[in-house]
Amino acid sequence: MTKLRINLALQGGGAHGAFTWGVLDRLLQDEDLEIAAISGTSAGALNAAALKSGMLAGGSEGARASLDALWTEVARSSSAGMGQWFGQELFSPAMLSRALELSPVYAFADAFNRVTSPYASGPFYNHPLQSIVDGLDYGEVCAP
């Protein structure tokens, strides 16, 4: 029996990317499918790169492990520094959000951020996903 060859185009957006991780995990478990081509934007590109990188290293199981590692690292980087505040009512996310809405400093920063690029923050700017994308081998990922 021949495998059904599929091509995937993965959309961006953090929540869409996390959802797509689950879909890809399921597709990779189906022995009757072959992913012939994959492309993506934003979170979809991260999923595509992790899938292909893992596929090259260890087939379907390698791809599943690579996707799991990607999203584990995304979760780790997105919650860095906030764990100590959760569970304390005084500093709950909802309370902090309400306090920020009333802060003149926040209002100024919000207005400033709307007219400047987040990538123009100077030499000290460090994108939280930089370490994740630096870990991918683009020579292999971008090869046919």
ChimeraX attribute file (.defattr): number of C-alpha atoms within 10 A of each C-alpha:
attribute: neighborCount
match mode: 1-to-1
recipient: residues
	/A:1	4
	/A:2	7
	/A:3	11
	/A:4	11
	/A:5	11
	/A:6	11
	/A:7	11
	/A:8	14
	/A:9	13
	/A:10	21
	/A:11	17
	/A:12	18
	/A:13	13
	/A:14	13
	/A:15	10
	/A:16	13
	/A:17	22
	/A:18	17
	/A:19	11
	/A:20	18
	/A:21	22
	/A:22	14
	/A:23	11
	/A:24	19
	/A:25	18
	/A:26	11
	/A:27	16
	/A:28	21
	/A:29	12
	/A:30	11
	/A:31	10
	/A:32	12
	/A:33	14
	/A:34	16
	/A:35	17
	/A:36	10
	/A:37	13
	/A:38	17
	/A:39	15
	/A:40	17
	/A:41	15
	/A:42	14
	/A:43	20
	/A:44	24
	/A:45	18
	/A:46	22
	/A:47	29
	/A:48	25
	/A:49	26
	/A:50	28
	/A:51	30
	/A:52	26
	/A:53	23
	/A:54	21
	/A:55	19
	/A:56	14
	/A:57	14
	/A:58	14
	/A:59	15
	/A:60	22
	/A:61	16
	/A:62	19
	/A:63	25
	/A:64	24
	/A:65	17
	/A:66	23
	/A:67	26
	/A:68	18
	/A:69	14
	/A:70	22
	/A:71	18
	/A:72	11
	/A:73	14
	/A:74	16
	/A:75	11
	/A:76	12
	/A:77	14
	/A:78	11
	/A:79	10
	/A:80	10
	/A:81	9
	/A:82	10
	/A:83	8
	/A:84	10
	/A:85	12
	/A:86	11
	/A:87	10
	/A:88	9
	/A:89	10
	/A:90	11
	/A:91	14
	/A:92	13
	/A:93	15
	/A:94	11
	/A:95	11
	/A:96	11
	/A:97	11
	/A:98	10
	/A:99	12
	/A:100	13
	/A:101	11
	/A:102	10
	/A:103	11
	/A:104	10
	/A:105	11
	/A:106	13
	/A:107	13
	/A:108	10
	/A:109	11
	/A:110	11
	/A:111	11
	/A:112	11
	/A:113	11
	/A:114	9
	/A:115	8
	/A:116	10
	/A:117	9
	/A:118	11
	/A:119	10
	/A:120	9
	/A:121	10
	/A:122	8
	/A:123	7
	/A:124	7
	/A:125	10
	/A:126	11
	/A:127	10
	/A:128	13
	/A:129	13
	/A:130	9
	/A:131	12
	/A:132	17
	/A:133	14
	/A:134	9
	/A:135	10
	/A:136	17
	/A:137	12
	/A:138	12
	/A:139	8
	/A:140	13
	/A:141	17
	/A:142	10
	/A:143	7
	/A:144	5
